[in-house]
Amino acid sequence: MSGPYVIRGSVSLPEAELMWRFSRSSGPGGQHVNTSDSQVELRFDLAATESLPPVWKERALKRLADRLVNGVVAVRASDHRSQWRNRETAAVRLAALLAEATAPPPKPRRPTRIPRGINERRLREKKQRGDTKRGRSGRDWH
């Protein structure tokens, strides 16, 4: 493993709370696939963890509610032929998922008015365009 996987700031995934499971992958690998457990399933008990600040934990539980099974979030990886690379991929995916789920909500948009000059210019250009098109019709020709 390449060390702690940072979620955001100084908060990272605790290695002791990660649960790994390995199984045979249906992905790339040829005959090697039939003999090695290269697929990785990484599970993290979000409901029981103490490593996340309470506000982040609450936010993540709410945002990931549809992905949780008994408070546990699971990530699978079978993209690579080697178990080690799949472990790396799964850990990075989990860290990214938690970073997104714990992010603060976006600031509400403050409604702004369109400046009068811009609106007038739009209407003036629209009128000119209409005059141009009206001038193309052959109504006046005899």
TIVO-2410 file (N, C-alpha, C; in nm, 3 decimals):
# residues 142
REC num residu      c1      c2      c3 atome chaine
REC   1      M   0.084  -0.118   0.000     N      A
REC   1      M   0.000   0.000   0.000    CA      A
REC   1      M   0.088   0.124   0.000     C      A
REC   2      S   0.037   0.229  -0.059     N      A
REC   2      S   0.119   0.349  -0.070    CA      A
REC   2      S   0.088   0.450   0.040     C      A
REC   3      G   0.058   0.402   0.158     N      A
REC   3      G   0.043   0.492   0.271    CA      A
REC   3      G  -0.099   0.539   0.292     C      A
REC   4      P  -0.115   0.641   0.376     N      A
REC   4      P  -0.249   0.688   0.412    CA      A
REC   4      P  -0.317   0.755   0.292     C      A
REC   5      Y  -0.446   0.727   0.278     N      A
REC   5      Y  -0.524   0.787   0.170    CA      A
REC   5      Y  -0.600   0.905   0.227     C      A
REC   6      V  -0.557   1.023   0.187     N      A
REC   6      V  -0.612   1.147   0.242    CA      A
REC   6      V  -0.749   1.174   0.183     C      A
REC   7      I  -0.844   1.199   0.272     N      A
REC   7      I  -0.979   1.235   0.228    CA      A
REC   7      I  -0.981   1.384   0.197     C      A
REC   8      R  -0.950   1.466   0.297     N      A
REC   8      R  -0.938   1.610   0.278    CA      A
REC   8      R  -0.866   1.668   0.397     C      A
REC   9      G  -0.775   1.760   0.373     N      A
REC   9      G  -0.701   1.823   0.482    CA      A
REC   9      G  -0.612   1.722   0.551     C      A
REC  10      S  -0.625   1.713   0.682     N      A
REC  10      S  -0.541   1.620   0.758    CA      A
REC  10      S  -0.614   1.489   0.789     C      A
REC  11      V  -0.737   1.474   0.740     N      A
REC  11      V  -0.816   1.353   0.767    CA      A
REC  11      V  -0.786   1.249   0.660     C      A
REC  12      S  -0.750   1.129   0.703     N      A
REC  12      S  -0.721   1.022   0.607    CA      A
REC  12      S  -0.792   0.893   0.650     C      A
REC  13      L  -0.797   0.796   0.558     N      A
REC  13      L  -0.859   0.667   0.586    CA      A
REC  13      L  -0.772   0.588   0.684     C      A
REC  14      P  -0.826   0.546   0.797     N      A
REC  14      P  -0.746   0.466   0.891    CA      A
REC  14      P  -0.733   0.323   0.840     C      A
REC  15      E  -0.609   0.275   0.828     N      A
REC  15      E  -0.583   0.141   0.775    CA      A
REC  15      E  -0.651   0.032   0.858     C      A
REC  16      A  -0.661   0.054   0.990     N      A
REC  16      A  -0.719  -0.047   1.079    CA      A
REC  16      A  -0.869  -0.066   1.056     C      A
REC  17      E  -0.937   0.035   1.003     N      A
REC  17      E  -1.082   0.028   0.984    CA      A
REC  17      E  -1.122  -0.020   0.845     C      A
REC  18      L  -1.023  -0.047   0.759     N      A
REC  18      L  -1.053  -0.094   0.624    CA      A
REC  18      L  -1.063  -0.246   0.624     C      A
REC  19      M  -1.167  -0.299   0.562     N      A
REC  19      M  -1.186  -0.444   0.553    CA      A
REC  19      M  -1.170  -0.485   0.407     C      A
REC  20      W  -1.076  -0.573   0.380     N      A
REC  20      W  -1.046  -0.617   0.244    CA      A
REC  20      W  -1.104  -0.755   0.220     C      A
REC  21      R  -1.153  -0.779   0.097     N      A
REC  21      R  -1.196  -0.911   0.056    CA      A
REC  21      R  -1.150  -0.932  -0.087     C      A
REC  22      F  -1.100  -1.052  -0.116     N      A
REC  22      F  -1.046  -1.079  -0.248    CA      A
REC  22      F  -1.121  -1.196  -0.310     C      A
REC  23      S  -1.142  -1.187  -0.442     N      A
REC  23      S  -1.210  -1.296  -0.512    CA      A
REC  23      S  -1.160  -1.301  -0.655     C      A
REC  24      R  -1.202  -1.402  -0.726     N      A
REC  24      R  -1.159  -1.417  -0.865    CA      A
REC  24      R  -1.225  -1.311  -0.951     C      A
REC  25      S  -1.146  -1.253  -1.036     N      A
REC  25      S  -1.194  -1.144  -1.119    CA      A
REC  25      S  -1.240  -1.195  -1.254     C      A
REC  26      S  -1.341  -1.129  -1.309     N      A
REC  26      S  -1.385  -1.164  -1.444    CA      A
REC  26      S  -1.318  -1.073  -1.546     C      A
REC  27      G  -1.232  -0.986  -1.499     N      A
REC  27      G  -1.167  -0.888  -1.586    CA      A
REC  27      G  -1.050  -0.946  -1.663     C      A
REC  28      P  -0.954  -0.862  -1.704     N      A
REC  28      P  -0.842  -0.907  -1.786    CA      A
REC  28      P  -0.749  -1.000  -1.710     C      A
REC  29      G  -0.676  -1.084  -1.785     N      A
REC  29      G  -0.579  -1.170  -1.722    CA      A
REC  29      G  -0.561  -1.304  -1.787     C      A
REC  30      G  -0.647  -1.339  -1.882     N      A
REC  30      G  -0.632  -1.468  -1.952    CA      A
REC  30      G  -0.650  -1.585  -1.858     C      A
REC  31      Q  -0.567  -1.688  -1.874     N      A
REC  31      Q  -0.578  -1.807  -1.792    CA      A
REC  31      Q  -0.540  -1.777  -1.647     C      A
REC  32      H  -0.463  -1.674  -1.628     N      A
REC  32      H  -0.420  -1.633  -1.493    CA      A
REC  32      H  -0.541  -1.600  -1.404     C      A
REC  33      V  -0.649  -1.551  -1.468     N      A
REC  33      V  -0.771  -1.512  -1.395    CA      A
REC  33      V  -0.828  -1.630  -1.317     C      A
REC  34      N  -0.819  -1.748  -1.374     N      A
REC  34      N  -0.880  -1.865  -1.312    CA      A
REC  34      N  -0.808  -1.911  -1.186     C      A
REC  35      T  -0.688  -1.862  -1.163     N      A
REC  35      T  -0.608  -1.913  -1.050    CA      A
REC  35      T  -0.579  -1.810  -0.943     C      A
REC  36      S  -0.604  -1.682  -0.970     N      A
REC  36      S  -0.566  -1.580  -0.870    CA      A
REC  36      S  -0.687  -1.498  -0.828     C      A
REC  37      D  -0.683  -1.452  -0.704     N      A
REC  37      D  -0.790  -1.368  -0.650    CA      A
REC  37      D  -0.750  -1.222  -0.669     C      A
REC  38      S  -0.774  -1.169  -0.788     N      A
REC  38      S  -0.727  -1.033  -0.816    CA      A
REC  38      S  -0.835  -0.927  -0.796     C      A
REC  39      Q  -0.963  -0.965  -0.790     N      A
REC  39      Q  -1.067  -0.866  -0.763    CA      A
REC  39      Q  -1.065  -0.827  -0.616     C      A
REC  40      V  -1.080  -0.698  -0.591     N      A
REC  40      V  -1.072  -0.646  -0.454    CA      A
REC  40      V  -1.203  -0.580  -0.417     C      A
REC  41      E  -1.252  -0.610  -0.297     N      A
REC  41      E  -1.368  -0.539  -0.242    CA      A
REC  41      E  -1.321  -0.476  -0.112     C      A
REC  42      L  -1.331  -0.345  -0.106     N      A
REC  42      L  -1.289  -0.270   0.012    CA      A
REC  42      L  -1.413  -0.220   0.083     C      A
REC  43      R  -1.424  -0.250   0.212     N      A
REC  43      R  -1.539  -0.209   0.291    CA      A
REC  43      R  -1.492  -0.118   0.404     C      A
REC  44      F  -1.575  -0.016   0.433     N      A
REC  44      F  -1.543   0.081   0.537    CA      A
REC  44      F  -1.670   0.107   0.617     C      A
REC  45      D  -1.663   0.083   0.749     N      A
REC  45      D  -1.780   0.101   0.835    CA      A
REC  45      D  -1.795   0.250   0.869     C      A
REC  46      L  -1.875   0.317   0.789     N      A
REC  46      L  -1.893   0.461   0.803    CA      A
REC  46      L  -1.970   0.496   0.930     C      A
REC  47      A  -2.067   0.413   0.966     N      A
REC  47      A  -2.151   0.441   1.083    CA      A
REC  47      A  -2.073   0.429   1.213     C      A
REC  48      A  -1.974   0.339   1.219     N      A
REC  48      A  -1.902   0.314   1.344    CA      A
REC  48      A  -1.768   0.385   1.354     C      A
REC  49      T  -1.724   0.449   1.249     N      A
REC  49      T  -1.590   0.510   1.250    CA      A
REC  49      T  -1.582   0.630   1.344     C      A
REC  50      E  -1.465   0.645   1.403     N      A
REC  50      E  -1.438   0.761   1.489    CA      A
REC  50      E  -1.333   0.851   1.425     C      A
REC  51      S  -1.287   0.814   1.306     N      A
REC  51      S  -1.178   0.888   1.243    CA      A
REC  51      S  -1.226   1.012   1.167     C      A
REC  52      L  -1.356   1.021   1.140     N      A
REC  52      L  -1.410   1.138   1.072    CA      A
REC  52      L  -1.470   1.235   1.172     C      A
REC  53      P  -1.456   1.365   1.149     N      A
REC  53      P  -1.524   1.462   1.235    CA      A
REC  53      P  -1.676   1.437   1.231     C      A
REC  54      P  -1.745   1.459   1.343     N      A
REC  54      P  -1.890   1.429   1.349    CA      A
REC  54      P  -1.972   1.495   1.238     C      A
REC  55      V  -1.939   1.617   1.201     N      A
REC  55      V  -2.015   1.687   1.097    CA      A
REC  55      V  -1.996   1.616   0.962     C      A
REC  56      W  -1.873   1.578   0.932     N      A
REC  56      W  -1.843   1.508   0.807    CA      A
REC  56      W  -1.915   1.374   0.803     C      A
REC  57      K  -1.910   1.304   0.916     N      A
REC  57      K  -1.970   1.171   0.925    CA      A
REC  57      K  -2.121   1.179   0.899     C      A
REC  58      E  -2.184   1.276   0.962     N      A
REC  58      E  -2.329   1.295   0.945    CA      A
REC  58      E  -2.362   1.327   0.799     C      A
REC  59      R  -2.282   1.415   0.739     N      A
REC  59      R  -2.302   1.455   0.600    CA      A
REC  59      R  -2.285   1.334   0.506     C      A
REC  60      A  -2.180   1.254   0.532     N      A
REC  60      A  -2.153   1.137   0.447    CA      A
REC  60      A  -2.262   1.031   0.463     C      A
REC  61      L  -2.309   1.010   0.585     N      A
REC  61      L  -2.415   0.911   0.606    CA      A
REC  61      L  -2.542   0.951   0.531     C      A
REC  62      K  -2.570   1.081   0.528     N      A
REC  62      K  -2.690   1.128   0.459    CA      A
REC  62      K  -2.674   1.117   0.307     C      A
REC  63      R  -2.557   1.157   0.256     N      A
REC  63      R  -2.536   1.157   0.111    CA      A
REC  63      R  -2.517   1.017   0.052     C      A
REC  64      L  -2.461   0.926   0.131     N      A
REC  64      L  -2.434   0.790   0.081    CA      A
REC  64      L  -2.539   0.689   0.129     C      A
REC  65      A  -2.653   0.738   0.178     N      A
REC  65      A  -2.754   0.650   0.237    CA      A
REC  65      A  -2.795   0.536   0.144     C      A
REC  66      D  -2.806   0.565   0.014     N      A
REC  66      D  -2.850   0.461  -0.079    CA      A
REC  66      D  -2.741   0.359  -0.111     C      A
REC  67      R  -2.614   0.389  -0.079     N      A
REC  67      R  -2.503   0.296  -0.104    CA      A
REC  67      R  -2.466   0.214   0.018     C      A
REC  68      L  -2.515   0.254   0.134     N      A
REC  68      L  -2.475   0.188   0.259    CA      A
REC  68      L  -2.555   0.061   0.284     C      A
REC  69      V  -2.486  -0.040   0.337     N      A
REC  69      V  -2.551  -0.163   0.383    CA      A
REC  69      V  -2.512  -0.177   0.530     C      A
REC  70      N  -2.608  -0.156   0.619     N      A
REC  70      N  -2.583  -0.156   0.764    CA      A
REC  70      N  -2.471  -0.059   0.803     C      A
REC  71      G  -2.468   0.057   0.740     N      A
REC  71      G  -2.369   0.159   0.773    CA      A
REC  71      G  -2.232   0.137   0.711     C      A
REC  72      V  -2.219   0.036   0.625     N      A
REC  72      V  -2.090   0.004   0.563    CA      A
REC  72      V  -2.095   0.041   0.415     C      A
REC  73      V  -1.992   0.113   0.368     N      A
REC  73      V  -1.982   0.147   0.227    CA      A
REC  73      V  -1.878   0.053   0.165     C      A
REC  74      A  -1.909   0.000   0.046     N      A
REC  74      A  -1.820  -0.095  -0.022    CA      A
REC  74      A  -1.781  -0.042  -0.159     C      A
REC  75      V  -1.655  -0.068  -0.197     N      A
REC  75      V  -1.602  -0.028  -0.328    CA      A
REC  75      V  -1.533  -0.150  -0.388     C      A
REC  76      R  -1.559  -0.176  -0.517     N      A
REC  76      R  -1.496  -0.291  -0.585    CA      A
REC  76      R  -1.400  -0.243  -0.691     C      A
REC  77      A  -1.296  -0.320  -0.714     N      A
REC  77      A  -1.202  -0.290  -0.823    CA      A
REC  77      A  -1.153  -0.420  -0.884     C      A
REC  78      S  -1.167  -0.431  -1.016     N      A
REC  78      S  -1.113  -0.546  -1.087    CA      A
REC  78      S  -1.060  -0.501  -1.223     C      A
REC  79      D  -1.011  -0.378  -1.228     N      A
REC  79      D  -0.964  -0.319  -1.354    CA      A
REC  79      D  -0.830  -0.375  -1.399     C      A
REC  80      H  -0.745  -0.411  -1.303     N      A
REC  80      H  -0.609  -0.451  -1.335    CA      A
REC  80      H  -0.589  -0.601  -1.316     C      A
REC  81      R  -0.479  -0.651  -1.369     N      A
REC  81      R  -0.449  -0.794  -1.357    CA      A
REC  81      R  -0.390  -0.827  -1.220     C      A
REC  82      S  -0.329  -0.728  -1.155     N      A
REC  82      S  -0.264  -0.759  -1.027    CA      A
REC  82      S  -0.352  -0.714  -0.910     C      A
REC  83      Q  -0.350  -0.795  -0.806     N      A
REC  83      Q  -0.428  -0.764  -0.687    CA      A
REC  83      Q  -0.379  -0.635  -0.624     C      A
REC  84      W  -0.248  -0.613  -0.625     N      A
REC  84      W  -0.191  -0.495  -0.562    CA      A
REC  84      W  -0.244  -0.367  -0.627     C      A
REC  85      R  -0.248  -0.364  -0.760     N      A
REC  85      R  -0.298  -0.245  -0.831    CA      A
REC  85      R  -0.448  -0.227  -0.808     C      A
REC  86      N  -0.520  -0.337  -0.797     N      A
REC  86      N  -0.663  -0.328  -0.768    CA      A
REC  86      N  -0.685  -0.275  -0.626     C      A
REC  87      R  -0.597  -0.312  -0.534     N      A
REC  87      R  -0.606  -0.259  -0.396    CA      A
REC  87      R  -0.587  -0.108  -0.397     C      A
REC  88      E  -0.487  -0.064  -0.472     N      A
REC  88      E  -0.461   0.081  -0.484    CA      A
REC  88      E  -0.583   0.152  -0.542     C      A
REC  89      T  -0.637   0.097  -0.649     N      A
REC  89      T  -0.752   0.158  -0.717    CA      A
REC  89      T  -0.872   0.167  -0.623     C      A
REC  90      A  -0.900   0.058  -0.550     N      A
REC  90      A  -1.014   0.057  -0.459    CA      A
REC  90      A  -0.998   0.160  -0.348     C      A
REC  91      A  -0.877   0.170  -0.292     N      A
REC  91      A  -0.854   0.266  -0.183    CA      A
REC  91      A  -0.868   0.409  -0.233     C      A
REC  92      V  -0.818   0.437  -0.352     N      A
REC  92      V  -0.829   0.572  -0.408    CA      A
REC  92      V  -0.976   0.605  -0.436     C      A
REC  93      R  -1.051   0.508  -0.488     N      A
REC  93      R  -1.195   0.530  -0.514    CA      A
REC  93      R  -1.271   0.558  -0.386     C      A
REC  94      L  -1.240   0.482  -0.281     N      A
REC  94      L  -1.308   0.503  -0.154    CA      A
REC  94      L  -1.276   0.641  -0.098     C      A
REC  95      A  -1.149   0.680  -0.103     N      A
REC  95      A  -1.109   0.812  -0.054    CA      A
REC  95      A  -1.179   0.923  -0.133     C      A
REC  96      A  -1.188   0.907  -0.265     N      A
REC  96      A  -1.255   1.007  -0.349    CA      A
REC  96      A  -1.405   1.013  -0.317     C      A
REC  97      L  -1.465   0.896  -0.297     N      A
REC  97      L  -1.607   0.889  -0.264    CA      A
REC  97      L  -1.636   0.960  -0.132     C      A
REC  98      L  -1.552   0.933  -0.032     N      A
REC  98      L  -1.571   0.998   0.098    CA      A
REC  98      L  -1.541   1.148   0.092     C      A
REC  99      A  -1.444   1.186   0.011     N      A
REC  99      A  -1.413   1.330  -0.004    CA      A
REC  99      A  -1.532   1.404  -0.063     C      A
REC 100      E  -1.595   1.342  -0.164     N      A
REC 100      E  -1.710   1.404  -0.227    CA      A
REC 100      E  -1.830   1.408  -0.132     C      A
REC 101      A  -1.848   1.299  -0.055     N      A
REC 101      A  -1.963   1.290   0.035    CA      A
REC 101      A  -1.950   1.382   0.156     C      A
REC 102      T  -1.827   1.414   0.197     N      A
REC 102      T  -1.808   1.498   0.315    CA      A
REC 102      T  -1.786   1.645   0.279     C      A
REC 103      A  -1.785   1.676   0.151     N      A
REC 103      A  -1.761   1.815   0.109    CA      A
REC 103      A  -1.874   1.905   0.159     C      A
REC 104      P  -1.841   2.027   0.195     N      A
REC 104      P  -1.947   2.118   0.241    CA      A
REC 104      P  -2.043   2.149   0.127     C      A
REC 105      P  -2.169   2.177   0.160     N      A
REC 105      P  -2.265   2.207   0.053    CA      A
REC 105      P  -2.227   2.337  -0.018     C      A
REC 106      P  -2.259   2.349  -0.146     N      A
REC 106      P  -2.223   2.471  -0.219    CA      A
REC 106      P  -2.300   2.591  -0.163     C      A
REC 107      K  -2.239   2.707  -0.175     N      A
REC 107      K  -2.305   2.829  -0.128    CA      A
REC 107      K  -2.427   2.855  -0.214     C      A
REC 108      P  -2.538   2.900  -0.152     N      A
REC 108      P  -2.658   2.926  -0.232    CA      A
REC 108      P  -2.633   3.041  -0.330     C      A
REC 109      R  -2.693   3.030  -0.447     N      A
REC 109      R  -2.676   3.132  -0.549    CA      A
REC 109      R  -2.754   3.257  -0.510     C      A
REC 110      R  -2.686   3.370  -0.521     N      A
REC 110      R  -2.755   3.496  -0.496    CA      A
REC 110      R  -2.814   3.545  -0.627     C      A
REC 111      P  -2.945   3.562  -0.631     N      A
REC 111      P  -3.005   3.607  -0.758    CA      A
REC 111      P  -2.960   3.748  -0.793     C      A
REC 112      T  -2.929   3.769  -0.920     N      A
REC 112      T  -2.886   3.901  -0.965    CA      A
REC 112      T  -2.977   3.946  -1.078     C      A
REC 113      R  -2.988   4.077  -1.096     N      A
REC 113      R  -3.070   4.131  -1.203    CA      A
REC 113      R  -2.985   4.153  -1.327     C      A
REC 114      I  -3.049   4.136  -1.444     N      A
REC 114      I  -2.979   4.165  -1.568    CA      A
REC 114      I  -2.975   4.316  -1.584     C      A
REC 115      P  -2.856   4.373  -1.611     N      A
REC 115      P  -2.847   4.519  -1.628    CA      A
REC 115      P  -2.936   4.567  -1.743     C      A
REC 116      R  -2.993   4.686  -1.725     N      A
REC 116      R  -3.088   4.739  -1.823    CA      A
REC 116      R  -3.023   4.756  -1.960     C      A
REC 117      G  -2.896   4.797  -1.961     N      A
REC 117      G  -2.825   4.820  -2.088    CA      A
REC 117      G  -2.815   4.693  -2.171     C      A
REC 118      I  -2.788   4.581  -2.105     N      A
REC 118      I  -2.775   4.453  -2.175    CA      A
REC 118      I  -2.908   4.413  -2.235     C      A
REC 119      N  -3.015   4.430  -2.160     N      A
REC 119      N  -3.149   4.395  -2.208    CA      A
REC 119      N  -3.187   4.483  -2.328     C      A
REC 120      E  -3.159   4.613  -2.317     N      A
REC 120      E  -3.192   4.705  -2.427    CA      A
REC 120      E  -3.113   4.669  -2.553     C      A
REC 121      R  -2.985   4.637  -2.537     N      A
REC 121      R  -2.901   4.600  -2.651    CA      A
REC 121      R  -2.955   4.472  -2.718     C      A
REC 122      R  -2.995   4.376  -2.635     N      A
REC 122      R  -3.051   4.251  -2.689    CA      A
REC 122      R  -3.176   4.280  -2.772     C      A
REC 123      L  -3.265   4.364  -2.720     N      A
REC 123      L  -3.389   4.396  -2.791    CA      A
REC 123      L  -3.360   4.474  -2.920     C      A
REC 124      R  -3.260   4.565  -2.916     N      A
REC 124      R  -3.223   4.643  -3.034    CA      A
REC 124      R  -3.168   4.551  -3.144     C      A
REC 125      E  -3.080   4.457  -3.106     N      A
REC 125      E  -3.023   4.362  -3.203    CA      A
REC 125      E  -3.131   4.270  -3.260     C      A
REC 126      K  -3.226   4.234  -3.175     N      A
REC 126      K  -3.336   4.147  -3.218    CA      A
REC 126      K  -3.422   4.220  -3.323     C      A
REC 127      K  -3.446   4.347  -3.298     N      A
REC 127      K  -3.525   4.430  -3.391    CA      A
REC 127      K  -3.453   4.442  -3.525     C      A
REC 128      Q  -3.320   4.466  -3.520     N      A
REC 128      Q  -3.242   4.480  -3.643    CA      A
REC 128      Q  -3.246   4.350  -3.724     C      A
REC 129      R  -3.235   4.238  -3.655     N      A
REC 129      R  -3.236   4.107  -3.720    CA      A
REC 129      R  -3.372   4.084  -3.788     C      A
REC 130      G  -3.480   4.123  -3.718     N      A
REC 130      G  -3.614   4.110  -3.776    CA      A
REC 130      G  -3.630   4.196  -3.900     C      A
REC 131      D  -3.577   4.320  -3.896     N      A
REC 131      D  -3.584   4.410  -4.011    CA      A
REC 131      D  -3.508   4.351  -4.129     C      A
REC 132      T  -3.390   4.290  -4.102     N      A
REC 132      T  -3.309   4.227  -4.207    CA      A
REC 132      T  -3.388   4.115  -4.273     C      A
REC 133      K  -3.451   4.033  -4.193     N      A
REC 133      K  -3.527   3.920  -4.247    CA      A
REC 133      K  -3.651   3.969  -4.323     C      A
REC 134      R  -3.715   4.072  -4.270     N      A
REC 134      R  -3.833   4.126  -4.337    CA      A
REC 134      R  -3.795   4.182  -4.473     C      A
REC 135      G  -3.676   4.240  -4.482     N      A
REC 135      G  -3.629   4.296  -4.608    CA      A
REC 135      G  -3.602   4.192  -4.714     C      A
REC 136      R  -3.587   4.067  -4.676     N      A
REC 136      R  -3.560   3.960  -4.772    CA      A
REC 136      R  -3.685   3.912  -4.845     C      A
REC 137      S  -3.801   3.936  -4.787     N      A
REC 137      S  -3.924   3.884  -4.851    CA      A
REC 137      S  -3.951   3.963  -4.980     C      A
REC 138      G  -4.009   3.899  -5.078     N      A
REC 138      G  -4.034   3.964  -5.208    CA      A
REC 138      G  -4.173   4.017  -5.220     C      A
REC 139      R  -4.228   4.074  -5.114     N      A
REC 139      R  -4.365   4.126  -5.118    CA      A
REC 139      R  -4.377   4.249  -5.208     C      A
REC 140      D  -4.274   4.331  -5.210     N      A
REC 140      D  -4.283   4.458  -5.283    CA      A
REC 140      D  -4.260   4.441  -5.434     C      A
REC 141      W  -4.213   4.327  -5.477     N      A
REC 141      W  -4.178   4.308  -5.619    CA      A
REC 141      W  -4.302   4.277  -5.701     C      A
REC 142      H  -4.311   4.340  -5.821     N      A
REC 142      H  -4.422   4.310  -5.913    CA      A
REC 142      H  -4.371   4.283  -6.051     C      A
***
